[in-house]
Amino acid sequence: SGVTLTILEGVQVLFLANSDDLVSGDEPYDSELIINGTLNVAGSATSGVVFTSSNREPSTGEWGGIRVNSGSASFSYATIEYSAYGVYAHQLGSNDSLTVANSVIQQNGNYGLRAEGYSSGGAISVTDSQIINNKGYGIYGYYDYGSWIIAGNSITGNAGAGLYLQNSYDVVISNSTISGNSGGTYVGTVRYDFEFSGNALDNNDGWALNYSNGYSSGDSWSTDSILISGNVITNTTDNNSWKGGIYVYDTGAADAVVTNNSVSGGNDGIYIDNNETNVQPLVSNNTVTNVEYYGLYIRGKVVPTLTGNILDGNGYGLYVEYTDANGNGDFEVSNNAITNSVNDGVILDGYARPVINNNDIYGNGGYAIRNNTAFDINAKNNWWGVTCLLYTSPSPRDQRP
């Protein structure tokens, strides 16, 4: 406790394979490095530091891992491989940190990197690193109450989700490649600010990004802000696994900003749901193409601004259901291109009452607009192509179909 261990460039740390003289720790039959003070791993671009098994041809799980019990650890130009649990930060304090930069975490067991255990707001930074081919989660946080920065990484080929974070203070995930994982990015319950920007996501099972927070407005764990911007998501339709683009389920008062994203292929495009609090998200300048079901699906007490989006070649273009009978379901749908859907271009349900102006809505296999509400809809000044079909439910004022 209170001591700093510094490991300099060029060092190999070999853990005796499948051996633990103390029969203790998280892995009682495998040797581990347990930090109660500070670990400083200072490799260089030309001469890194390696933590691995003593076997010449190692396999996953031959040593335990690196556990930060209390205190801090930093890794620069390090390789951590073939352990049971990778790097584990347990109950970081408010002045503690875990920093990984320009490093490789690969071929470990249930986790590559993990932070867990009701901490007090430690700082966790993973930058310009490779989190690859681990047998479970790539990066995992569970009730860590930490502030995360995950930027410039390659998180690929992990047998669990690429990233899984639950109950954190702040989360920024940016400019990373997240691909080929058995699960994309799941982030649940961020207390303050959540940003997901500039990432490239390719063929992850499930949602490429799933953000979920069930705390309602006024609760201390209701998210302050949500920004999802500039991501490129590519999926292939696969009968053996379900793949989606962006899913936002938040019951608090944050007006999410979902802008300049591209989603192509897979099952669903962008899905936004809040059935507890009236919110006004901005959904703008996104491109969703060739998804099997819905290009853009919005449901709940959500009054969005939908502008500048391209929804092309999807099963359905746009679906909006406003569910608050006592609320105001007025919103704007403008300057979008909703084209070449297999079925309907636009579907309106519940108490939605949008103004749909200055859009291109053509080439859809069903109705250009299917109005299942009881309201008259202003849909003037759109380009409908050469031919189009419109459908509106009969209203009490006019029972004609």
Beta strands, then each sheet from edge to edge (+ up, - down):
strand 1: 4-8
strand 2: 12-15
strand 3: 32-35
strand 4: 38-42
strand 5: 49-53
strand 6: 65-68
strand 7: 72-76
strand 8: 78-81
strand 9: 87-90
strand 10: 97-101
strand 11: 104-106
strand 12: 111-116
strand 13: 123-127
strand 14: 130-132
strand 15: 137-142
strand 16: 147-151
strand 17: 154-156
strand 18: 163-168
strand 19: 170-174
strand 20: 177-179
strand 21: 185-190
strand 22: 193-197
strand 23: 200-202
strand 24: 206-213
strand 25: 225-229
strand 26: 232-234
strand 27: 243-250
strand 28: 257-259
strand 29: 262-264
strand 30: 268-279
strand 31: 282-284
strand 32: 287-289
strand 33: 294-302
strand 34: 305-307
strand 35: 310-312
strand 36: 316-322
strand 37: 330-334
strand 38: 337-339
strand 39: 346-350
strand 40: 353-357
strand 41: 360-362
strand 42: 369-371
strand 43: 390-392
sheet 1: 1+ 4+ 7+ 10+ 13+ 16+ 19+ 22+ 25+ 28+ 31+ 34+ 37+ 40+
sheet 2: 2+ 5+ 8+ 11+ 14+ 17+ 20+ 23+ 26+ 29+ 32+ 35+ 38+ 41+
sheet 3: 3+ 6+ 9+ 12+ 15+ 18+ 21+ 24+ 27+ 30+ 33+ 36+ 39+ 42+ 43+
end
